[in-house]
Amino acid sequence: MIEGDPVRHRTDGWTGIVAETPSKLASHAWVNPDGSSDPYPQMVPLADLESAE
């Protein structure tokens, strides 16, 4: 997954856009949930994400 990819959370069902994939934390990605008023992305394990395309 790369920055800008649309993703869906496998268990919670929400969707969002990948904000950043930090190289030193390759098992996680920063995700901006769709419709969230929170200005900061959430760190989510890659195992919990799937492509929303």
PDB file of N, CA, C and O in Angstrom:
ATOM      1  N   MET A   1       0.837  -1.182   0.000  1.00  0.00           N
ATOM      2  CA  MET A   1       0.000   0.000   0.000  1.00  0.00           C
ATOM      3  C   MET A   1       0.879   1.241   0.000  1.00  0.00           C
ATOM      4  O   MET A   1       1.890   1.316   0.698  1.00  0.00           O
ATOM      5  N   ILE A   2       0.467   2.199  -0.793  1.00  0.00           N
ATOM      6  CA  ILE A   2       1.255   3.424  -0.878  1.00  0.00           C
ATOM      7  C   ILE A   2       0.377   4.630  -0.567  1.00  0.00           C
ATOM      8  O   ILE A   2      -0.851   4.538  -0.552  1.00  0.00           O
ATOM      9  N   GLU A   3       1.023   5.746  -0.323  1.00  0.00           N
ATOM     10  CA  GLU A   3       0.326   6.985  -0.007  1.00  0.00           C
ATOM     11  C   GLU A   3      -0.733   7.292  -1.069  1.00  0.00           C
ATOM     12  O   GLU A   3      -0.459   7.243  -2.268  1.00  0.00           O
ATOM     13  N   GLY A   4      -1.948   7.608  -0.606  1.00  0.00           N
ATOM     14  CA  GLY A   4      -3.030   7.947  -1.513  1.00  0.00           C
ATOM     15  C   GLY A   4      -3.953   6.793  -1.858  1.00  0.00           C
ATOM     16  O   GLY A   4      -5.011   7.006  -2.449  1.00  0.00           O
ATOM     17  N   ASP A   5      -3.571   5.570  -1.499  1.00  0.00           N
ATOM     18  CA  ASP A   5      -4.417   4.404  -1.789  1.00  0.00           C
ATOM     19  C   ASP A   5      -5.691   4.413  -0.936  1.00  0.00           C
ATOM     20  O   ASP A   5      -5.622   4.672   0.265  1.00  0.00           O
ATOM     21  N   PRO A   6      -6.850   4.133  -1.540  1.00  0.00           N
ATOM     22  CA  PRO A   6      -8.067   3.960  -0.740  1.00  0.00           C
ATOM     23  C   PRO A   6      -8.041   2.584  -0.070  1.00  0.00           C
ATOM     24  O   PRO A   6      -7.722   1.578  -0.703  1.00  0.00           O
ATOM     25  N   VAL A   7      -8.380   2.558   1.211  1.00  0.00           N
ATOM     26  CA  VAL A   7      -8.342   1.301   1.967  1.00  0.00           C
ATOM     27  C   VAL A   7      -9.615   1.131   2.784  1.00  0.00           C
ATOM     28  O   VAL A   7     -10.353   2.086   3.024  1.00  0.00           O
ATOM     29  N   ARG A   8      -9.857  -0.113   3.207  1.00  0.00           N
ATOM     30  CA  ARG A   8     -10.980  -0.440   4.083  1.00  0.00           C
ATOM     31  C   ARG A   8     -10.438  -1.237   5.262  1.00  0.00           C
ATOM     32  O   ARG A   8      -9.574  -2.099   5.098  1.00  0.00           O
ATOM     33  N   HIS A   9     -10.954  -0.942   6.449  1.00  0.00           N
ATOM     34  CA  HIS A   9     -10.549  -1.693   7.639  1.00  0.00           C
ATOM     35  C   HIS A   9     -11.284  -3.028   7.628  1.00  0.00           C
ATOM     36  O   HIS A   9     -12.513  -3.053   7.555  1.00  0.00           O
ATOM     37  N   ARG A  10     -10.559  -4.128   7.697  1.00  0.00           N
ATOM     38  CA  ARG A  10     -11.138  -5.469   7.542  1.00  0.00           C
ATOM     39  C   ARG A  10     -12.212  -5.793   8.577  1.00  0.00           C
ATOM     40  O   ARG A  10     -13.229  -6.399   8.241  1.00  0.00           O
ATOM     41  N   THR A  11     -11.999  -5.398   9.830  1.00  0.00           N
ATOM     42  CA  THR A  11     -12.939  -5.787  10.883  1.00  0.00           C
ATOM     43  C   THR A  11     -13.936  -4.690  11.232  1.00  0.00           C
ATOM     44  O   THR A  11     -15.095  -4.978  11.528  1.00  0.00           O
ATOM     45  N   ASP A  12     -13.490  -3.419  11.199  1.00  0.00           N
ATOM     46  CA  ASP A  12     -14.390  -2.328  11.596  1.00  0.00           C
ATOM     47  C   ASP A  12     -15.217  -1.784  10.432  1.00  0.00           C
ATOM     48  O   ASP A  12     -16.255  -1.157  10.646  1.00  0.00           O
ATOM     49  N   GLY A  13     -14.753  -2.027   9.188  1.00  0.00           N
ATOM     50  CA  GLY A  13     -15.536  -1.661   8.024  1.00  0.00           C
ATOM     51  C   GLY A  13     -15.409  -0.230   7.528  1.00  0.00           C
ATOM     52  O   GLY A  13     -15.961   0.111   6.481  1.00  0.00           O
ATOM     53  N   TRP A  14     -14.686   0.619   8.266  1.00  0.00           N
ATOM     54  CA  TRP A  14     -14.555   1.994   7.791  1.00  0.00           C
ATOM     55  C   TRP A  14     -13.548   2.076   6.640  1.00  0.00           C
ATOM     56  O   TRP A  14     -12.697   1.202   6.478  1.00  0.00           O
ATOM     57  N   THR A  15     -13.662   3.134   5.855  1.00  0.00           N
ATOM     58  CA  THR A  15     -12.756   3.343   4.732  1.00  0.00           C
ATOM     59  C   THR A  15     -11.928   4.593   4.972  1.00  0.00           C
ATOM     60  O   THR A  15     -12.258   5.424   5.819  1.00  0.00           O
ATOM     61  N   GLY A  16     -10.855   4.710   4.216  1.00  0.00           N
ATOM     62  CA  GLY A  16      -9.996   5.869   4.357  1.00  0.00           C
ATOM     63  C   GLY A  16      -8.951   5.894   3.261  1.00  0.00           C
ATOM     64  O   GLY A  16      -8.993   5.105   2.317  1.00  0.00           O
ATOM     65  N   ILE A  17      -8.013   6.817   3.404  1.00  0.00           N
ATOM     66  CA  ILE A  17      -6.934   6.991   2.437  1.00  0.00           C
ATOM     67  C   ILE A  17      -5.608   6.865   3.175  1.00  0.00           C
ATOM     68  O   ILE A  17      -5.429   7.445   4.246  1.00  0.00           O
ATOM     69  N   VAL A  18      -4.674   6.100   2.596  1.00  0.00           N
ATOM     70  CA  VAL A  18      -3.354   5.969   3.201  1.00  0.00           C
ATOM     71  C   VAL A  18      -2.658   7.325   3.166  1.00  0.00           C
ATOM     72  O   VAL A  18      -2.486   7.918   2.101  1.00  0.00           O
ATOM     73  N   ALA A  19      -2.258   7.810   4.345  1.00  0.00           N
ATOM     74  CA  ALA A  19      -1.565   9.093   4.436  1.00  0.00           C
ATOM     75  C   ALA A  19      -0.054   8.916   4.298  1.00  0.00           C
ATOM     76  O   ALA A  19       0.638   9.753   3.719  1.00  0.00           O
ATOM     77  N   GLU A  20       0.436   7.803   4.845  1.00  0.00           N
ATOM     78  CA  GLU A  20       1.882   7.564   4.831  1.00  0.00           C
ATOM     79  C   GLU A  20       2.143   6.122   5.231  1.00  0.00           C
ATOM     80  O   GLU A  20       1.415   5.555   6.046  1.00  0.00           O
ATOM     81  N   THR A  21       3.181   5.533   4.657  1.00  0.00           N
ATOM     82  CA  THR A  21       3.622   4.210   5.092  1.00  0.00           C
ATOM     83  C   THR A  21       5.062   4.353   5.566  1.00  0.00           C
ATOM     84  O   THR A  21       5.981   4.323   4.748  1.00  0.00           O
ATOM     85  N   PRO A  22       5.276   4.506   6.867  1.00  0.00           N
ATOM     86  CA  PRO A  22       6.635   4.696   7.383  1.00  0.00           C
ATOM     87  C   PRO A  22       7.494   3.447   7.178  1.00  0.00           C
ATOM     88  O   PRO A  22       7.076   2.337   7.511  1.00  0.00           O
ATOM     89  N   SER A  23       8.678   3.633   6.635  1.00  0.00           N
ATOM     90  CA  SER A  23       9.527   2.498   6.285  1.00  0.00           C
ATOM     91  C   SER A  23       9.988   1.727   7.514  1.00  0.00           C
ATOM     92  O   SER A  23      10.115   0.504   7.455  1.00  0.00           O
ATOM     93  N   LYS A  24      10.242   2.410   8.620  1.00  0.00           N
ATOM     94  CA  LYS A  24      10.738   1.708   9.801  1.00  0.00           C
ATOM     95  C   LYS A  24       9.616   0.970  10.530  1.00  0.00           C
ATOM     96  O   LYS A  24       9.875   0.156  11.416  1.00  0.00           O
ATOM     97  N   LEU A  25       8.375   1.255  10.155  1.00  0.00           N
ATOM     98  CA  LEU A  25       7.227   0.555  10.732  1.00  0.00           C
ATOM     99  C   LEU A  25       6.433  -0.073   9.596  1.00  0.00           C
ATOM    100  O   LEU A  25       5.259   0.233   9.387  1.00  0.00           O
ATOM    101  N   ALA A  26       7.099  -0.951   8.876  1.00  0.00           N
ATOM    102  CA  ALA A  26       6.528  -1.471   7.635  1.00  0.00           C
ATOM    103  C   ALA A  26       5.258  -2.294   7.849  1.00  0.00           C
ATOM    104  O   ALA A  26       4.534  -2.580   6.895  1.00  0.00           O
ATOM    105  N   SER A  27       4.988  -2.673   9.093  1.00  0.00           N
ATOM    106  CA  SER A  27       3.787  -3.470   9.350  1.00  0.00           C
ATOM    107  C   SER A  27       2.568  -2.592   9.639  1.00  0.00           C
ATOM    108  O   SER A  27       1.478  -3.102   9.896  1.00  0.00           O
ATOM    109  N   HIS A  28       2.756  -1.267   9.595  1.00  0.00           N
ATOM    110  CA  HIS A  28       1.673  -0.326   9.867  1.00  0.00           C
ATOM    111  C   HIS A  28       1.608   0.742   8.777  1.00  0.00           C
ATOM    112  O   HIS A  28       2.568   0.949   8.034  1.00  0.00           O
ATOM    113  N   ALA A  29       0.468   1.410   8.694  1.00  0.00           N
ATOM    114  CA  ALA A  29       0.317   2.553   7.801  1.00  0.00           C
ATOM    115  C   ALA A  29      -0.469   3.631   8.532  1.00  0.00           C
ATOM    116  O   ALA A  29      -1.309   3.331   9.380  1.00  0.00           O
ATOM    117  N   TRP A  30      -0.192   4.883   8.199  1.00  0.00           N
ATOM    118  CA  TRP A  30      -1.002   5.997   8.703  1.00  0.00           C
ATOM    119  C   TRP A  30      -2.182   6.159   7.758  1.00  0.00           C
ATOM    120  O   TRP A  30      -1.997   6.266   6.546  1.00  0.00           O
ATOM    121  N   VAL A  31      -3.394   6.180   8.303  1.00  0.00           N
ATOM    122  CA  VAL A  31      -4.596   6.254   7.480  1.00  0.00           C
ATOM    123  C   VAL A  31      -5.476   7.414   7.943  1.00  0.00           C
ATOM    124  O   VAL A  31      -5.708   7.592   9.139  1.00  0.00           O
ATOM    125  N   ASN A  32      -5.963   8.200   6.982  1.00  0.00           N
ATOM    126  CA  ASN A  32      -6.949   9.243   7.249  1.00  0.00           C
ATOM    127  C   ASN A  32      -8.333   8.653   6.994  1.00  0.00           C
ATOM    128  O   ASN A  32      -8.707   8.457   5.837  1.00  0.00           O
ATOM    129  N   PRO A  33      -9.111   8.362   8.055  1.00  0.00           N
ATOM    130  CA  PRO A  33     -10.452   7.804   7.842  1.00  0.00           C
ATOM    131  C   PRO A  33     -11.357   8.790   7.094  1.00  0.00           C
ATOM    132  O   PRO A  33     -11.334   9.990   7.365  1.00  0.00           O
ATOM    133  N   ASP A  34     -12.151   8.275   6.154  1.00  0.00           N
ATOM    134  CA  ASP A  34     -13.105   9.109   5.418  1.00  0.00           C
ATOM    135  C   ASP A  34     -14.109   9.720   6.386  1.00  0.00           C
ATOM    136  O   ASP A  34     -14.611   9.044   7.285  1.00  0.00           O
ATOM    137  N   GLY A  35     -14.393  10.992   6.197  1.00  0.00           N
ATOM    138  CA  GLY A  35     -15.418  11.647   6.987  1.00  0.00           C
ATOM    139  C   GLY A  35     -14.997  11.970   8.408  1.00  0.00           C
ATOM    140  O   GLY A  35     -15.811  12.444   9.201  1.00  0.00           O
ATOM    141  N   SER A  36     -13.737  11.722   8.743  1.00  0.00           N
ATOM    142  CA  SER A  36     -13.283  11.999  10.107  1.00  0.00           C
ATOM    143  C   SER A  36     -12.950  13.473  10.256  1.00  0.00           C
ATOM    144  O   SER A  36     -12.348  14.077   9.369  1.00  0.00           O
ATOM    145  N   SER A  37     -13.347  14.049  11.394  1.00  0.00           N
ATOM    146  CA  SER A  37     -13.011  15.451  11.669  1.00  0.00           C
ATOM    147  C   SER A  37     -11.642  15.544  12.339  1.00  0.00           C
ATOM    148  O   SER A  37     -11.119  16.639  12.546  1.00  0.00           O
ATOM    149  N   ASP A  38     -11.056  14.376  12.680  1.00  0.00           N
ATOM    150  CA  ASP A  38      -9.735  14.355  13.308  1.00  0.00           C
ATOM    151  C   ASP A  38      -8.674  14.728  12.274  1.00  0.00           C
ATOM    152  O   ASP A  38      -8.562  14.059  11.247  1.00  0.00           O
ATOM    153  N   PRO A  39      -7.897  15.778  12.521  1.00  0.00           N
ATOM    154  CA  PRO A  39      -6.898  16.211  11.528  1.00  0.00           C
ATOM    155  C   PRO A  39      -5.681  15.296  11.450  1.00  0.00           C
ATOM    156  O   PRO A  39      -4.859  15.435  10.544  1.00  0.00           O
ATOM    157  N   TYR A  40      -5.557  14.360  12.393  1.00  0.00           N
ATOM    158  CA  TYR A  40      -4.383  13.489  12.412  1.00  0.00           C
ATOM    159  C   TYR A  40      -4.747  12.087  11.954  1.00  0.00           C
ATOM    160  O   TYR A  40      -5.787  11.556  12.342  1.00  0.00           O
ATOM    161  N   PRO A  41      -3.890  11.479  11.124  1.00  0.00           N
ATOM    162  CA  PRO A  41      -4.153  10.111  10.685  1.00  0.00           C
ATOM    163  C   PRO A  41      -3.990   9.121  11.830  1.00  0.00           C
ATOM    164  O   PRO A  41      -3.328   9.411  12.827  1.00  0.00           O
ATOM    165  N   GLN A  42      -4.591   7.968  11.680  1.00  0.00           N
ATOM    166  CA  GLN A  42      -4.466   6.887  12.658  1.00  0.00           C
ATOM    167  C   GLN A  42      -3.437   5.883  12.168  1.00  0.00           C
ATOM    168  O   GLN A  42      -3.349   5.619  10.969  1.00  0.00           O
ATOM    169  N   MET A  43      -2.649   5.315  13.096  1.00  0.00           N
ATOM    170  CA  MET A  43      -1.733   4.244  12.723  1.00  0.00           C
ATOM    171  C   MET A  43      -2.489   2.921  12.797  1.00  0.00           C
ATOM    172  O   MET A  43      -3.039   2.564  13.839  1.00  0.00           O
ATOM    173  N   VAL A  44      -2.507   2.208  11.687  1.00  0.00           N
ATOM    174  CA  VAL A  44      -3.282   0.965  11.587  1.00  0.00           C
ATOM    175  C   VAL A  44      -2.366  -0.152  11.094  1.00  0.00           C
ATOM    176  O   VAL A  44      -1.603   0.054  10.150  1.00  0.00           O
ATOM    177  N   PRO A  45      -2.428  -1.337  11.717  1.00  0.00           N
ATOM    178  CA  PRO A  45      -1.635  -2.462  11.202  1.00  0.00           C
ATOM    179  C   PRO A  45      -2.070  -2.813   9.774  1.00  0.00           C
ATOM    180  O   PRO A  45      -3.262  -2.843   9.469  1.00  0.00           O
ATOM    181  N   LEU A  46      -1.101  -3.073   8.921  1.00  0.00           N
ATOM    182  CA  LEU A  46      -1.424  -3.419   7.526  1.00  0.00           C
ATOM    183  C   LEU A  46      -2.307  -4.653   7.455  1.00  0.00           C
ATOM    184  O   LEU A  46      -3.106  -4.786   6.528  1.00  0.00           O
ATOM    185  N   ALA A  47      -2.177  -5.564   8.425  1.00  0.00           N
ATOM    186  CA  ALA A  47      -2.992  -6.778   8.427  1.00  0.00           C
ATOM    187  C   ALA A  47      -4.486  -6.449   8.575  1.00  0.00           C
ATOM    188  O   ALA A  47      -5.338  -7.254   8.199  1.00  0.00           O
ATOM    189  N   ASP A  48      -4.801  -5.272   9.118  1.00  0.00           N
ATOM    190  CA  ASP A  48      -6.201  -4.867   9.306  1.00  0.00           C
ATOM    191  C   ASP A  48      -6.772  -4.123   8.102  1.00  0.00           C
ATOM    192  O   ASP A  48      -7.950  -3.766   8.089  1.00  0.00           O
ATOM    193  N   LEU A  49      -5.931  -3.890   7.086  1.00  0.00           N
ATOM    194  CA  LEU A  49      -6.379  -3.095   5.941  1.00  0.00           C
ATOM    195  C   LEU A  49      -6.471  -3.931   4.681  1.00  0.00           C
ATOM    196  O   LEU A  49      -5.720  -4.889   4.495  1.00  0.00           O
ATOM    197  N   GLU A  50      -7.407  -3.554   3.816  1.00  0.00           N
ATOM    198  CA  GLU A  50      -7.507  -4.148   2.488  1.00  0.00           C
ATOM    199  C   GLU A  50      -7.802  -3.026   1.508  1.00  0.00           C
ATOM    200  O   GLU A  50      -8.291  -1.966   1.900  1.00  0.00           O
ATOM    201  N   SER A  51      -7.509  -3.253   0.249  1.00  0.00           N
ATOM    202  CA  SER A  51      -7.759  -2.245  -0.768  1.00  0.00           C
ATOM    203  C   SER A  51      -9.252  -1.994  -0.909  1.00  0.00           C
ATOM    204  O   SER A  51     -10.054  -2.927  -0.897  1.00  0.00           O
ATOM    205  N   ALA A  52      -9.618  -0.713  -1.044  1.00  0.00           N
ATOM    206  CA  ALA A  52     -11.024  -0.370  -1.212  1.00  0.00           C
ATOM    207  C   ALA A  52     -11.351  -0.061  -2.666  1.00  0.00           C
ATOM    208  O   ALA A  52     -12.437   0.438  -2.961  1.00  0.00           O
ATOM    209  N   GLU A  53     -10.428  -0.350  -3.579  1.00  0.00           N
ATOM    210  CA  GLU A  53     -10.659  -0.059  -4.996  1.00  0.00           C
ATOM    211  C   GLU A  53     -11.614  -1.059  -5.620  1.00  0.00           C
ATOM    212  O   GLU A  53     -11.919  -0.962  -6.809  1.00  0.00           O
TER     213      GLU A  53
END
